[in-house]
């Protein structure tokens, strides 16, 4: 079982920055995709950014150019640098990690969520 611990959330004013981190530990086979999702009240959880083991990176259009995802594979940690934050970025941010046991068996794990609040 893989456990994810998130940190770095908080409250900032519009235009500010935050850096989220997510560290994976436990019984890890081979982490492939690491990413960040967010969910605001009354809305569906949406992808913010994701990084594959092949270094392919995807960003939501709404955060393109403002957020940067990075990972330290040696530490099984993924980061999300969030700059130029806007009130619409307010949400609970969840780390997601895919652990590949076999090519036909991929496990999804989620962090506990960390609140990001951006005030205008």
C-alpha positions in Angstrom: 0.0 0.0 0.0 1.2 3.5 -0.9 0.6 6.5 1.3 0.7 10.0 0.1 1.4 13.0 2.4 0.6 16.4 1.1 1.8 19.7 2.4 2.2 23.3 1.4 -1.4 24.5 1.2 -2.6 27.7 2.8 -4.1 31.1 2.2 -2.7 33.8 0.0 -3.7 36.9 -1.7 -4.3 37.0 -5.5 -1.0 37.1 -7.3 0.7 35.2 -4.6 2.5 31.9 -4.8 2.4 28.5 -3.1 4.3 25.3 -3.5 2.6 22.0 -2.8 4.5 18.8 -2.2 3.4 15.2 -2.1 5.6 12.4 -0.9 4.8 8.8 -1.5 5.9 6.0 0.8 5.1 2.4 1.5 5.1 -0.6 -0.8 5.9 1.0 -4.1 6.4 -1.1 -7.2 6.9 1.5 -9.9 5.4 4.9 -9.8 4.5 6.1 -13.3 2.2 9.1 -13.4 2.2 11.7 -10.6 -0.2 14.5 -10.7 -2.4 17.1 -9.0 -6.1 17.5 -9.1 -8.3 20.0 -7.4 -11.9 20.2 -6.4 -13.9 23.3 -5.5 -17.2 23.1 -3.6 -20.0 22.0 -6.0 -17.6 21.2 -8.7 -16.1 18.0 -10.1 -12.5 17.1 -9.4 -10.4 18.3 -12.2 -6.9 17.7 -13.4 -4.5 20.5 -12.7 -1.2 19.0 -13.9 0.3 15.6 -14.4 3.7 14.2 -15.1 4.4 10.8 -16.5 7.4 8.6 -16.0 8.3 9.5 -19.6 8.4 13.2 -18.7 5.2 14.1 -20.5 3.5 16.9 -18.7 0.0 18.0 -19.1 -1.6 21.2 -17.6 -5.1 22.4 -17.4 -5.7 25.3 -19.7 -6.7 27.4 -16.7 -3.2 27.0 -15.1 -1.0 26.9 -18.1 1.8 29.3 -17.7 1.2 29.9 -14.0 1.7 26.4 -12.5 4.7 24.1 -12.8 4.7 20.5 -11.9 8.0 18.8 -11.1 9.0 15.5 -9.5 11.9 14.0 -7.7 11.8 10.3 -8.5 14.5 9.4 -6.1 12.4 10.8 -3.3 9.0 9.7 -4.8 7.9 13.3 -4.4 5.9 15.5 -6.7 5.6 19.3 -6.4 3.3 21.9 -7.8 4.6 25.4 -7.9 1.7 27.8 -8.2 2.3 31.4 -9.2 0.0 34.3 -10.0 -2.7 32.6 -8.0 -6.3 33.7 -8.6 -9.4 33.4 -6.5 -10.7 30.8 -9.0 -7.7 28.6 -8.0 -9.3 28.2 -4.5 -9.9 24.5 -4.0 -8.8 21.4 -2.2 -5.8 20.1 -4.0 -5.2 16.3 -4.2 -2.1 14.5 -5.1 -2.5 11.5 -7.3 0.0 8.7 -7.9 -0.2 5.7 -10.1 1.8 2.7 -9.1 2.3 0.1 -11.7 2.4 -3.4 -10.2 2.2 -5.0 -13.6 1.5 -3.6 -17.0 -2.1 -4.7 -16.6 -2.4 -3.7 -13.0 -2.1 0.0 -12.1 -3.0 1.2 -8.6 -4.3 4.7 -8.0 -3.5 6.5 -4.8 -4.8 9.8 -3.5 -3.4 12.2 -1.0 -5.5 13.5 1.9 -6.0 16.9 0.2 -4.7 20.3 1.1 -6.7 23.5 1.1 -5.6 26.4 -1.1 -7.5 29.6 -0.6 -6.8 32.6 -2.7 -8.4 35.9 -1.7 -8.8 39.0 -3.9 
